[in-house]
Amino acid sequence: MEFEKESPKIYRFPQSKYIDALRWIPSPSSAFDRFISLALHDPDTDSSSLEIHSLTNQNPTLHLESSWTSSSRISSLKISQTPSKTLIAASSFDGSLNLLLTNPLNVVIESENSISDKDFHVGPISGIDLNGGGSECVTVGEDGRVNLVNVGESGLGYKRVFDSHGLVSYAAVKWASPYEFATGGLGFSLQWWDQRKPGGAVSQLKGDWAHRSKYGIVHSIDIHPSRKHVCVAGGSSGTIFAWDLRWQQQPILLSGVDAQVWGVNSPSESEVWEVQYDSYMQSQNVSNTSSTRVLPVMMCSEDGILASIEQGGKQVEVLGETSSINSFDIDLQNPSDVVCSLEWESVVFVSRQ
């Protein structure tokens, strides 16, 4: 096992509200500023909002550029960027989905569309994802519903992909291709869906591979665009694992539950709130990126760990905090740069160069 500690540049921006999620907003037109979207909740007034801030590249500081008030607390936040538009999708605890269109030049919110149909979801929407072009959004909920939302010029429409009627609860979802996506939920289970084969999931990984699987939950999923057959997931008890569709029965454990049995160590023993493939670490280890290995993954956790993990045991701790890191995002245009949120305290910008 290899354990390393990075010494990145760290900048903290205190916030007066609870931070539920944050995401980079790509802005190819701006050479001087970058933009971040924040999902915020004010417990004193029980109000929720989405704010867009610019992050200056020189002597980094945050500046509020635009804001939008949500009808309910935001449960999931995703961004899709095309040359002509930036689309922000925000789901909420009241079961509604909001899609905000921003000006690609100054990233100011220009219009919004929403779905709040009572038949859409019952209770919180726990996970959403936008496809690459922003034309479709897939949503999943604790109610066991999987919906596909069409984003058109005339508004939003949706169709029900699946409804377990509460027998299965979904917590995370991620597109793999224009037709395929993966979901995850209770019991460290994963499901693979193909719109060309309706009626239910076409493949699934059952959670009986882990002794404590019935208590575990998958909180986050990521799929690398060049390896859509490999899905990585993060969840309870510090668990991070990969599911390769070519060998479906057995996951590849990177961290967490029963780790010692599998011969790996874990940077965290608490909830892993988010996982993403770490393209910066991948670029630093080009020689180890064979098609049979899981690419490096970044995670954040309830016990305040932001770290990168590689198959085989190498772990690089990027940040260690006393409070939960509940969300992070890697800048795809500058993969060495990461933003993360300390729930009650601040936004943290980390530069690994």
C-alpha positions as CSV (number, residue, x, y, z in Angstrom):
1,M,0.0,0.0,0.0
2,E,1.2,3.5,-0.8
3,F,0.0,6.5,1.1
4,E,0.9,10.0,0.1
5,K,0.0,13.5,1.2
6,E,-0.2,16.3,-1.4
7,S,0.7,19.9,-0.6
8,P,-1.7,21.8,-2.9
9,K,-2.5,25.5,-2.8
10,I,-5.7,25.9,-0.8
11,Y,-8.1,28.9,-0.8
12,R,-11.1,29.1,1.5
13,F,-14.3,31.2,1.0
14,P,-16.6,31.2,4.1
15,Q,-20.3,31.0,3.4
16,S,-23.2,32.1,5.6
17,K,-25.5,29.3,4.4
18,Y,-25.4,25.5,4.3
19,I,-23.8,24.2,1.1
20,D,-25.7,21.3,-0.4
21,A,-23.8,20.9,-3.7
22,L,-21.4,22.7,-6.0
23,R,-20.3,22.4,-9.6
24,W,-17.9,24.1,-12.0
25,I,-19.6,25.9,-14.9
26,P,-17.5,25.7,-18.1
27,S,-17.0,29.1,-19.7
28,P,-14.7,29.0,-22.8
29,S,-15.3,32.6,-23.5
30,S,-13.7,34.0,-20.3
31,A,-10.0,34.0,-20.0
32,F,-9.9,35.8,-16.7
33,D,-12.7,34.2,-14.6
34,R,-14.2,30.8,-14.0
35,F,-17.6,30.1,-12.6
36,I,-19.1,27.9,-9.9
37,S,-22.7,27.1,-9.1
38,L,-23.7,26.6,-5.5
39,A,-26.8,25.0,-4.1
40,L,-27.4,26.8,-0.8
41,H,-29.9,26.4,2.1
42,D,-30.5,28.9,4.9
43,P,-31.8,27.1,8.0
44,D,-32.8,30.4,9.7
45,T,-35.3,31.3,7.0
46,D,-35.8,27.7,5.6
47,S,-35.1,29.1,2.1
48,S,-33.0,27.5,-0.6
49,S,-31.3,29.0,-3.7
50,L,-28.8,28.5,-6.4
51,E,-26.0,31.0,-6.8
52,I,-23.5,31.5,-9.6
53,H,-20.1,32.9,-8.5
54,S,-17.1,33.9,-10.6
55,L,-13.7,32.7,-9.4
56,T,-10.9,35.0,-10.3
57,N,-7.8,33.2,-11.6
58,Q,-5.4,35.7,-10.1
59,N,-5.5,35.9,-6.2
60,P,-8.6,33.7,-6.2
61,T,-11.8,35.3,-4.8
62,L,-15.5,34.5,-5.2
63,H,-18.0,37.1,-6.6
64,L,-21.7,36.6,-6.8
65,E,-22.9,37.0,-10.4
66,S,-26.5,35.6,-10.4
67,S,-29.0,33.8,-8.1
68,W,-32.2,31.9,-8.3
69,T,-34.7,30.9,-5.6
70,S,-35.7,27.3,-5.3
71,S,-39.1,26.1,-4.1
72,S,-37.5,23.5,-2.0
73,R,-34.1,22.4,-0.8
74,I,-31.9,21.2,-3.7
75,S,-31.1,17.5,-3.7
76,S,-28.9,17.2,-6.7
77,L,-27.1,19.5,-9.1
78,K,-25.6,18.9,-12.6
79,I,-24.3,21.0,-15.5
80,S,-24.3,20.5,-19.3
81,Q,-22.3,22.7,-21.6
82,T,-22.6,23.1,-25.4
83,P,-21.2,25.9,-27.6
84,S,-24.6,27.7,-27.6
85,K,-25.8,27.2,-24.1
86,T,-25.1,26.2,-20.5
87,L,-27.8,24.2,-18.8
88,I,-28.0,23.8,-15.0
89,A,-30.3,21.0,-13.7
90,A,-31.3,21.2,-10.0
91,S,-33.7,18.6,-8.4
92,S,-35.3,19.2,-5.1
93,F,-36.7,17.5,-2.0
94,D,-40.3,18.3,-3.0
95,G,-40.0,16.1,-6.1
96,S,-39.5,18.9,-8.7
97,L,-36.9,19.3,-11.4
98,N,-35.7,22.8,-12.5
99,L,-33.6,23.5,-15.6
100,L,-31.9,26.9,-15.8
101,L,-30.5,28.2,-19.0
102,T,-27.6,30.7,-18.7
103,N,-25.9,33.1,-21.0
104,P,-22.6,31.4,-22.1
105,L,-20.8,34.7,-22.2
106,N,-21.5,36.1,-18.7
107,V,-23.2,33.0,-17.1
108,V,-26.2,34.9,-15.9
109,I,-29.4,32.9,-15.6
110,E,-31.8,33.9,-18.4
111,S,-34.6,31.4,-18.3
112,E,-36.0,28.5,-16.4
113,N,-38.3,25.5,-16.9
114,S,-39.6,23.1,-14.3
115,I,-41.5,19.9,-13.7
116,S,-43.5,19.7,-10.5
117,D,-46.1,17.3,-11.5
118,K,-47.3,15.2,-8.6
119,D,-47.0,12.1,-10.7
120,F,-43.3,12.9,-11.6
121,H,-41.8,11.8,-8.2
122,V,-43.3,11.2,-4.8
123,G,-40.9,12.8,-2.3
124,P,-37.3,13.7,-2.9
125,I,-35.5,13.3,-6.2
126,S,-32.2,11.7,-5.0
127,G,-30.2,11.7,-8.2
128,I,-30.2,13.3,-11.7
129,D,-27.8,13.5,-14.7
130,L,-27.8,15.4,-17.9
131,N,-26.5,13.8,-21.1
132,G,-23.7,15.4,-23.0
133,G,-25.8,17.6,-25.2
134,G,-28.2,18.6,-22.5
135,S,-31.2,17.3,-24.4
136,E,-32.2,14.7,-21.8
137,C,-32.1,14.4,-18.1
138,V,-32.6,11.2,-16.2
139,T,-34.0,11.3,-12.6
140,V,-34.3,8.7,-9.9
141,G,-35.9,8.9,-6.4
142,E,-36.5,7.1,-3.1
143,D,-39.9,6.3,-4.5
144,G,-38.3,3.8,-6.9
145,R,-39.2,5.8,-10.0
146,V,-36.8,6.3,-13.0
147,N,-37.9,9.1,-15.3
148,L,-36.5,10.4,-18.6
149,V,-37.0,14.2,-19.2
150,N,-36.8,15.6,-22.7
151,V,-35.4,19.1,-22.8
152,G,-36.9,20.8,-25.9
153,E,-37.4,24.4,-27.1
154,S,-41.1,24.2,-26.3
155,G,-40.5,23.1,-22.7
156,L,-40.0,19.9,-20.7
157,G,-41.7,16.5,-21.2
158,Y,-41.0,13.3,-19.5
159,K,-41.8,9.6,-19.6
160,R,-41.6,6.9,-17.0
161,V,-38.8,4.4,-17.6
162,F,-39.5,2.3,-14.6
163,D,-41.5,2.3,-11.3
164,S,-40.8,-0.2,-8.6
165,H,-43.7,1.2,-6.6
166,G,-41.5,1.7,-3.6
167,L,-39.9,-1.8,-3.6
168,V,-36.5,-0.5,-4.8
169,S,-35.0,2.9,-3.8
170,Y,-32.6,4.7,-6.1
171,A,-30.0,7.2,-4.8
172,A,-27.7,7.9,-7.8
173,V,-27.7,7.9,-11.6
174,K,-25.2,8.5,-14.4
175,W,-25.3,8.4,-18.2
176,A,-23.0,6.1,-20.0
177,S,-24.0,6.7,-23.6
178,P,-27.0,8.4,-25.4
179,Y,-29.0,5.3,-24.7
180,E,-27.5,3.8,-21.5
181,F,-27.2,4.8,-17.9
182,A,-26.5,3.2,-14.5
183,T,-28.4,3.6,-11.2
184,G,-27.5,2.7,-7.6
185,G,-29.2,2.5,-4.3
186,L,-29.7,0.3,-1.2
187,G,-27.5,-2.7,-0.6
188,F,-24.5,-1.5,-2.7
189,S,-26.6,-2.6,-5.7
190,L,-26.1,-1.2,-9.3
191,Q,-28.4,-1.5,-12.3
192,W,-27.6,-0.9,-16.0
193,W,-30.4,0.4,-18.3
194,D,-30.6,0.5,-22.0
195,Q,-33.4,2.6,-23.6
196,R,-33.3,0.3,-26.6
197,K,-34.4,-2.6,-24.4
198,P,-37.4,-1.3,-22.4
199,G,-39.0,-3.0,-19.4
200,G,-36.4,-2.8,-16.8
201,A,-32.7,-3.0,-16.1
202,V,-30.7,-5.1,-18.6
203,S,-28.0,-6.0,-16.0
204,Q,-27.5,-5.6,-12.3
205,L,-25.0,-6.1,-9.6
206,K,-26.6,-7.4,-6.4
207,G,-25.2,-6.3,-3.1
208,D,-24.6,-9.8,-1.6
209,W,-20.9,-9.4,-2.5
210,A,-20.4,-7.5,0.8
211,H,-21.3,-8.9,4.3
212,R,-23.0,-5.6,5.3
213,S,-24.5,-4.9,2.0
214,K,-28.1,-4.7,3.1
215,Y,-27.2,-1.7,5.2
216,G,-25.1,0.1,2.6
217,I,-26.2,2.7,0.2
218,V,-24.6,3.9,-3.1
219,H,-24.5,7.7,-3.0
220,S,-22.6,8.5,-6.2
221,I,-21.8,6.9,-9.5
222,D,-19.3,7.9,-12.3
223,I,-18.6,6.5,-15.7
224,H,-15.6,7.4,-17.7
225,P,-16.4,8.5,-21.3
226,S,-13.7,6.3,-22.8
227,R,-14.6,3.3,-20.7
228,K,-18.4,3.2,-20.5
229,H,-18.3,-0.5,-19.5
230,V,-16.8,0.4,-16.1
231,C,-18.9,2.1,-13.4
232,V,-17.4,3.3,-10.2
233,A,-19.6,3.9,-7.1
234,G,-19.2,5.3,-3.6
235,G,-21.3,4.8,-0.6
236,S,-21.6,3.8,3.1
237,S,-18.7,2.7,5.3
238,G,-16.1,4.3,3.1
239,T,-16.9,1.9,0.3
240,I,-15.7,2.6,-3.3
241,F,-16.0,-0.1,-5.9
242,A,-16.0,-0.6,-9.6
243,W,-18.3,-2.8,-11.6
244,D,-17.0,-4.0,-15.0
245,L,-19.8,-5.1,-17.3
246,R,-17.4,-7.6,-18.9
247,W,-17.1,-9.5,-15.6
248,Q,-20.4,-8.7,-13.9
249,Q,-20.6,-11.0,-10.9
250,Q,-17.8,-9.6,-8.8
251,P,-17.0,-5.9,-8.1
252,I,-13.5,-4.5,-7.8
253,L,-13.2,-3.0,-4.3
254,L,-11.0,0.1,-4.0
255,S,-11.9,1.1,-0.5
256,G,-14.3,0.4,2.4
257,V,-16.5,-2.4,3.6
258,D,-14.6,-5.6,4.3
259,A,-11.5,-3.9,3.0
260,Q,-9.0,-6.0,4.9
261,V,-10.6,-9.2,3.5
262,W,-10.1,-7.8,0.0
263,G,-6.5,-6.7,0.8
264,V,-7.1,-2.9,0.5
265,N,-7.1,0.0,3.0
266,S,-9.5,2.9,3.2
267,P,-9.0,6.6,3.5
268,S,-12.4,6.9,5.2
269,E,-14.8,4.7,7.2
270,S,-17.8,7.0,6.9
271,E,-20.2,7.9,4.1
272,V,-18.6,8.5,0.7
273,W,-20.8,11.3,-0.6
274,E,-19.3,11.6,-4.1
275,V,-16.9,9.9,-6.5
276,Q,-15.4,11.1,-9.8
277,Y,-12.8,9.8,-12.1
278,D,-9.6,11.9,-11.4
279,S,-8.2,12.8,-14.8
280,Y,-5.4,14.8,-13.2
281,M,-4.1,11.7,-11.4
282,Q,-4.6,9.6,-14.6
283,S,-2.4,12.1,-16.5
284,Q,0.3,11.7,-13.9
285,N,0.3,7.9,-14.2
286,V,-0.1,7.3,-17.9
287,S,2.0,4.1,-17.7
288,N,-0.5,2.5,-15.4
289,T,-3.7,3.1,-17.4
290,S,-4.1,-0.3,-19.1
291,S,-7.6,-1.3,-20.2
292,T,-7.8,-3.9,-17.3
293,R,-7.1,-1.4,-14.5
294,V,-9.6,0.9,-12.9
295,L,-8.6,4.5,-13.6
296,P,-7.8,6.8,-10.6
297,V,-10.9,8.0,-8.6
298,M,-11.4,11.0,-6.4
299,M,-13.8,10.8,-3.4
300,C,-15.1,13.0,-0.6
301,S,-16.5,11.8,2.7
302,E,-18.5,12.6,5.8
303,D,-15.4,12.6,8.0
304,G,-13.8,15.4,5.9
305,I,-11.5,13.5,3.5
306,L,-10.8,14.5,-0.1
307,A,-8.6,11.9,-1.6
308,S,-7.6,10.1,-4.8
309,I,-7.4,6.4,-4.9
310,E,-5.9,4.0,-7.4
311,Q,-6.5,0.3,-7.9
312,G,-3.8,-1.6,-6.0
313,G,-3.7,0.6,-2.9
314,K,-2.1,3.9,-3.8
315,Q,-4.0,6.8,-2.0
316,V,-3.3,10.5,-2.1
317,E,-4.9,12.7,0.5
318,V,-5.7,16.0,-1.0
319,L,-7.5,17.6,1.9
320,G,-8.3,16.5,5.5
321,E,-11.0,18.6,7.4
322,T,-12.8,18.4,10.7
323,S,-16.2,18.8,9.0
324,S,-17.9,16.8,6.3
325,I,-17.0,17.4,2.7
326,N,-20.3,16.7,1.0
327,S,-19.6,17.7,-2.6
328,F,-16.7,18.3,-4.9
329,D,-16.1,18.9,-8.6
330,I,-13.0,18.6,-10.8
331,D,-12.5,21.3,-13.5
332,L,-12.5,19.4,-16.7
333,Q,-10.7,22.2,-18.5
334,N,-8.0,22.4,-15.7
335,P,-8.1,18.9,-14.1
336,S,-5.5,19.9,-11.4
337,D,-8.2,22.3,-9.9
338,V,-10.9,21.1,-7.6
339,V,-13.6,22.9,-5.6
340,C,-15.3,21.2,-2.7
341,S,-17.8,22.2,0.0
342,L,-17.5,22.0,3.8
343,E,-21.2,21.8,4.5
344,W,-21.6,24.4,7.2
345,E,-18.4,26.4,6.7
346,S,-17.0,27.3,3.3
347,V,-16.2,26.6,-0.3
348,V,-12.6,25.4,-0.8
349,F,-10.6,25.8,-4.0
350,V,-7.7,23.4,-4.3
351,S,-5.0,23.8,-7.0
352,R,-2.8,20.7,-7.3
353,Q,-0.2,22.3,-9.6
